[in-house]
């Protein structure tokens, strides 16, 4: 039998990746391309949807060329994507109507405050909190602020989609306007009980239903490629779509209730699979949809930290303290502690468990003895502290803590951060050999959907552990360090 390959597209907040995965689960080639970020006003974050598509086309072509395979060897395509980022485009021309509003953008904070009385209704039906993070108020903002858009939307001339929908539309030549359950569950207008767009919530936000995509299970045929995509023949099926955090959960083998992972990407996202049980948080965590091993919807609890790896990018681009993310670990080597310096990277407000859209970033505890090394260390420690904020709440909500935490994402390659994370959580941290779990999750589910792999037993053979980190500090040390963090957070709050 000829060797089969899966193309996995991982479209993230700051760049796009493509991986070619063989039928043994090995990534035989990959490509990466960054694209511009736009910050037109304080707290606003935008992307150009055409630039996203150009970056995806580029990495697809490059990855397939590097793999040295013919496009006809591809059995399927899996897509994973930054969630909540909102795109609207013309159904006839496929042209975006304006810049995409990124999940980090806070422009709808005032709208959320005005809608506060509807908060319990949104929470009950969607498992989410009424916050600018999610897509629903972003759609409403576009309809209210782009001239003539509401009329065109009512006439059925406009499509809304999260990034997955946009990519499927472009890959299929405009033949498929679809999304999956996991991405739909992040829009603030999808009922996770009924597994349908919710008419009442759509009315609250005054969104014409004609703009919404069809919703499918995460493992399904979403469409087939059209002619004209560089490196791809026509007719390759798209058989898996997952929001990035749900893809990472799947890629880490967390298909069953009680399993958990944390992703250190642009943001930081701790997710635990709760199976068929909906657990409603009393403390600001989110209830959302994930995928079982066959791509069918299950429930999960999630804590979202808005700024994690992005703080390292900020140190690089805005301050010029480092040239690459890999510079962080050698730079702080030899520092015995943080010198009392804490960094709360609330550049776009604070996510779980604070949900404070008006919070601002703070570096505190500076003395004459502090230097750039302390700021870099404090930035790395902030990722671990924010994860602890969420982990401790999750422990309360579930009535137990996961015995271990699987990790992935670019920042988890940093040994200092992973050891500090283990120390803060007093829990084992398991890092896989391949930390690109989002891309692997999309590839694995795409392969299961078309039969490249039969299910859980086949997938378990594909997982390899790189390193396990165990806690090394005392409880007193842990409490003292975390107490300093909580004081710093109070300074950052609005």
N, C-alpha and C positions, 0 to 999 in steps of 0.2 A: 504493500500500500504506500502511495506517495506521501511524503512528509507534509503535514498540515501546519499552517501558521494562523495566528490571530493578530490582528492589528488593534492595539489599544491606544486610544486617543485620550490624553489627560490634559484637559484645558483648565489651567489654573488662573489665579488672580494676577500674577505678574508675568506668566509665560505659558507656553504650550509645549507639551511633550508628545511624542509618538514612540511606541515600543512595538517591535515585532517579536512575538512570543511563539516559540515552537511547541510542538505537541508534548514535549517533556517538561514544559513550564519554564524553559530558559529564555531569558531576554537575549536574543541574538543580535539585536541592534536597537539603537534609540537615537533620538534627535531632540534638541531643545532650542526654543527661540523665545526671547523676551519680546514684549510689545509695550508701547507707551502707556503711562498712567497720566490722567488729567485731573487737576485739582483747581477747578475754576473759582471756587470760593472756599473759605475756611469750613471744614467739615464735609465738603462735597468731594466725591470720588467718581470719576467717569472712565469708561473705555469706549473705543471706537469699534463697533461690531465688525465692520469690514476689516479692520486691522487684526482682530481676533481670527477671523476666517483666513486671512492671508498667512498668519503665523501657523495655523493648523495645516493649511495646504503645504506650506514649506516643510514642516516637520514630517508629514506623511511621506512626501516625495523623498526626503533625505533619508529617513529611516529605512524605507523599502530599498533604496539604492545601496545603503550601507549593508543591509542584510544579504544583498546579492540574490534576491528571489524575484520571481515573476509575480505580478499582481494576482494572476490566476491561482497561485498557490494559497491565497488567503481563504480560509474557511469562513471567517466572520470578522466583524468589527465590534469592539466594545467601546463605549464612550463613558468617561467620567468627567465631571465638570465642577467649577466653582458654582456654588448654589446661590439662589436669591438674586443674583445679578440679573437685571431686567432689560430686555430688548423688545422693541416694537418695530415692525417693518411692514412695508407695503406688499400686499399679497400678489399684486401683478408684477411689480418691478423688482421685488426682493431687496429694496433699498431701505435701510434703517431710517426711521423718521427723525431720530435725534441720537445723541450719544447714549450708550448704555449706562444705566445707573447701577453702580457697583454695590455689592452687599454691604460694604463698609460705609457707604454714604449716609449722612445724617440729615439730609435736607427735609425729610418728612417728619422730623421730630415734633414740630408744632401741630401738624395734622394728627399725629398720634395722640397728642395731649387733648385736642378737640374731640377725638373719638373715644376718650377714656371711658365713658359710660358703657361703651360696647365691649370693653375689655374682657369681662367674664364670658360673654358669648363667643368671642374669638378663641379664648383659651379652652372653653369646653369643647368646641367643635374641631379645633385645629391642633390643640396641644401646645400652641405657641403663645408668647406674650405679645401684646400690641406694641411693636417697636419698629423703628425705621429699618432695622436689619432685613426685614422680610419683604417679599416682592409686592404684596398687595398695595401698600401705600405708594410704592414707586410707580406702579401702573396708573394709579389715580393721579399722581403728580403729572405724569406725561399727558394724560387725557385733559388735564386742567390747564396745562401750560404750553403745549405745542399747538399752534394755531390751526384750527380746522380738524384736529385729530379726532375729537369725539364724534363729529359728524361722519367722518370716514369709517371710524370703528363701528358705529351703529349700522352703517351700510354694508358691513361685512368685508371691507377693503383692507383691514389691518389685522396682522397677526401679533399676538404676544407670545413670548417664550422666554424661559430661562436659557442659559447658554447651550444646553443639550438640544433644545428644540431648534435653536438657530443653526447649529451644526448639522443636525439631521436634515433640516430644510435645504441647506446648501449642498450637502452630500447627495441628496436625492433629486437635486434639480427642482426643488419646490413641489415635489410630489407628496411629501409627508409632513403634516403639521401635528406633531405628537410630542409627548413627554412621558416620563415614567412616574410611578407612585412616589418614589423618594424625593424627586425634585418637586412634584406637585405638593407634597406635604410641607414644603417650605415657603409657600406662596402667601399664606394667611387666608386663603379662600378655598382650601380643599378640606373637606370633612373627612377626618381620618377614621371615623366610625362607619360612615356610609361608603367611604372610598369613592367619593364623587365631588365635583365642584359644588359648593354650597350656595344655593340661590339667595338665601338671606344675607350672607356675608358679601356676596357680589353686589347686592342692592345697597348695603351700607356704604360700600366704597364707590358705588355708582359706576360699575365696570360693565360694559356691554358683553354679554356671554359669547357673542360671535367671535371675539378675539382669542378665546381660550383654546388650547390644543387638546386633542384626544389624549386620554391617560391610559397607559398600559402597565402591566406588570414589568418589573425590572428585567426579567428574562423573557423576551418576546421578539418577534420580528417587527422592527420599527420602520423598515423600508429597505430599499436596495440602492446601491450607488448608481448615479447617472454617469453618462459620458462626460469627460472633461476635467475630472479631478486628477491632477498630476500623480502618476504612480499607481493609480487605481483603475482597474477595468470596470465597465458597467456590470451591475448585477451582484456585487458582493453584499450579502445581507448584514444589516446592523442588528445584532441579536442580544445586546445588553446595554442598558443605560442605568447609571447610578450616580446620584450626587456624590461629591468627592468623599465625604465622611462615611457614607454608607458603603462606598466602594472600598475604602480602607478597612472597614469592619469586615467586609466579605473577604478581602485579600489577606487578612490576618487569620482567617479560618473561624471567625466568630459568627457562625451561623445559628448557634443555639442559645437559649436563654441563659443569662448569667455571665456570658463571656464579654470582655471589654477591651477597648483599645484607646490609645491617645495619639493623635496626629499632630506633629509639630511642623506646620506649614506656615503660610502667611499669618493665619490665626492658629489657635490651638483648640482641638475639639476632642473631648472625652465622651465616648459613646459606649453604652452597655446595652446589649440585646436583652429584651424582656419577653421575647416570644409572643404568645397570643394574649399576654396580660398588659393592659394599659395601666401604667402607674402615673398618677397625676401629681406633679411636684407642688409642694406648698411653699417652695423656697426659690423659685426663679429658674429651675431647670426646665428643659423642654421635653415634651413627648413628641415623638416623630415616627416616621415609618422607615424600616430597613428591609432587608431581603433575606429570605431563607435560602437554602442551598440551591433551590430550583428557580429562584427569582420571584417567588410569591411574597406578598407583603407580610411583615411581622412588625411588632412594635419595638421601640428603643427609647431610652432616656439619654439626653445629651446636654452637656454643658459647653457653651460656646465662649471662647476667649477671642476677642476681635484682633488683638495684636500680639503675635508671638514672634515667628521668624521675621516678620516685617520690621521689628525693632532692630534687627541686625542689618537689614537693608538700609534702614534710616541711619545707623551708625556709619555705614559705608558711603551712602550717597549724600546725605545732608551734612554730616559732621566731618567726613573724611578721616575718621579715626582708624579705620581698617580699609584694606583694598579688596579683600574677599572675605566671605563668611568663615572660611577655613582659618583665617588669621586669628580668630577669637581665642581659641584654645591655647596656642603657644604664647600669645600676648599676656594672658593672665597666669601662666604657669609660674609657680613660686609665690603667688599671693596666698597668705595663710587664711585670709578671710576677706569680707567685703569692705572692711574699714568703716563700717557703719553707714555705708552708702546704699540707698534703695532707689530703684527706678520703677515708677509706675507708668507703663507706656499707654496711657489712655488717650491716644491720638484721635480716636473716633468715639470717645466715650468708653464706658466699661460695660462688658457683657455680663454673663452669669457670674456670680449670683446677684450682682449689684443692679444691673439694668439702669445705668445712669448715663443717659445720652449727653448730658452736659458736662461730664467729668473731663478734665484736661490732664495731659501728661505732666509728671512731676519727677524730678531728681532731687532727693533730699539727703541730709546727713553729710554734706560736703564740709571738709575741713582743709586746712593748708596742706595736710599730708595726702589728700586724695589726688589721684591723677587719672589719666584716661583708662588705665587698667581697671581701676575700681568701677568706672562707669560701664565698661564692657562686661565685667563680671556681674554687676548689678542687673544689666540687661538680660544676661543669660539666666540669672537666678529668678528674674521676674516671670519667665516662662514656667518655671517649676512652682513658684508661689501661686500663680494664677491657676495652675492645674490642681494644686492642693485645695484652693478655694472650692473648686468644683467637685473634686474627689471626696472631700469631707461631707459636702452636702449630699452627694450621691449615696454615700455610706448611710446617712440618716434616712434618706428616702427608701432605700432598698432594705434597710434593717441589717445589712451586712456589707462588708467590703470585698471586692474581688481579691482572691489570694495573690494574683499577679496582674500586671498590666502590660499588654503588648503595645509596642510603640512603633511609629513609622514617621515618615516625613523627613525633609532635609536636615533639620536641626538635631534630629536624634542621632546623627553621626558623631555628635560632640560628646566625648566620653565624660568630660566634666559635668555637662548638663544632665546626662543620664544618671550619673552617680548622685548628684545633688537631688535629682528628682526622687530617686529611691530613698535617700535620707529623709526628704520632706514627707513622703507618703508612708514611710516605714513599711514598704512593700517591694517585692521583687519586680524588677523591670526587665522585660524580655524583648531584645532587639533582634529582628530577623536579618538574615544575610542580605536579602534584597529589601531595602527600606522604601521602595516605591510601591507601597501596598495599594494605593489608589489605582494605579495602572494595572497592577496584577489582579485586583478585584474585578475590574471591568473585563479583563481578558479571561479570567477564570469563568465568570458567569456566561460570557459570550460563548466560550468553548463548551460549557455544560449544555447550553441551549441548543447547540447544533450537534452535540454528541461526540465532540473531541474527547471530553472526559465524561464519565458516567455519573459522577456525583461525589459525595463526601469522601469516600474511600480513595478515589483517584486523586482528589484535590489534596488530601492530607499528605500524600507522597511528595507533593511539590513544595512543602514548607520546610525551610531550613533556619535554624537559630544561629545567630552570630555570637551574641554575648548576653549573659544574665548579670544584672547589677543588683546587689543586695545592700540593705541599709547598714551604715557603719557608725552613726552618731547616736548619742544618748537622747532620751526623750526631753531632758532639760535643755539641751542644745537646740533641739528641734523647736521647742516652745519659744525659746528666746529669739531665734531667728525669725520665726513666723510672726511673733508679736511685733517685731520691727516692721515687717511688711504691712500688717494691718494698720499700724499707725500711719504709714506712708499713704495707704489707700484713703484714709480719712482726709488727708491733705489734698488728694486729687479730686475728691467728690465735689459735685456742684452744690 
